[in-house]
C-alpha cells in the first residue's frame, strides 16, 4: 500500500506525519512530498492511523564509554527533561525491515537524482566550482554566494 499527501490545510511544513497501517509505522516531514510505502499491506488494512506531530523541543545526547543512563534536557519553548537508558543490541534486524530500508533508500536516491536532474543543479554547481577554480577569489564562499 502507498499513501500520498495530496493537499494540506492548517499544517505547518515542519510538522511530521506519522502513519500506521497494521503493525507498520512510517514517519516523515509532511513537506517531503514523498509517498509512504507499506510493503505487504493491502488497501483492506483497517484502520489506518494518521497522526500529525509537531516538534516541541530538541536535544542532543553525546554518549560516553561505560555509561548507559543519561539526563537529556530539551531546549526551546518546551522545557523538559528525560532520563534515558541506552543498551547495545545484537545488531540483527528482521530480514523484512532490512529489505524495506533498502527499498526506501533506492526510492529516496532515485527521487533525489530526479530532482537534481530536473532542476539542473549538478550542472550549475559544477559550473560554479569551475569558475571558483579558474578565478581563485580570496573568499570562495562569498564568491559562490553571489
Buried (B, 14 or more C-beta within 10 A) or exposed (E): BEBEBEEEEEBEEEBBBBBBBBEBEBEBBBBBEBBBBBEEBEEEBEEBEEEEEEEEBEBEEEEEEEEEEBEEEBEEEEEEEEEEEEEEEEEEEEEEEEEBEEEBEEEEEEBEEEEBEEEEEEEEEEEBEEBBEEEEEEEBEEBEEE
